[in-house]
Amino acid sequence: MNAEKGFTLVEVLSIIVLLGLVALLAFPSVDKYLKSAKQEAYNTQVNNIALSAQNWGVDNKILLPKNDGETMEITLGYLMDQGYVDFDIVNPITKKPLSKELVILIRKTGNIHNYEVLD
């Protein structure tokens, strides 16, 4: 008995085709998951920037709007200069650093100051 061991060309090609089909079916799900995860990471960063602005507001109450409906703006660069935000903030969606010109709007409503990141 002199049988050779191994796969035939047809068997190898059929396995490659099956793996290709599996990849084709899985790609949309994986892509959707990755986009969703990047968006969640971006939203978390925006929330963290708003929290940093709130921390700045606690330390600088005298500078905050005093009357109901008044607003003021500060920038991400200003928060960085003041030490409330790290310098290396990268947008997880675009992989580029967030602009130092990113504006945080502070609005007084009643007795509460609301912080909104305008992106």
Secondary structure, 3 states (H helix, E strand, C coil): CCCCCCCCHHHHHHHHHHHHHHHHHHHHHHHHHHHHHHHHHHHHHHHHHHHHHHHHHHHCHHHCCCCCCCEEEEEHHHHHHHCCCCCCCECCCCCCECCCCCEEEEEEECCEEEEEEEC
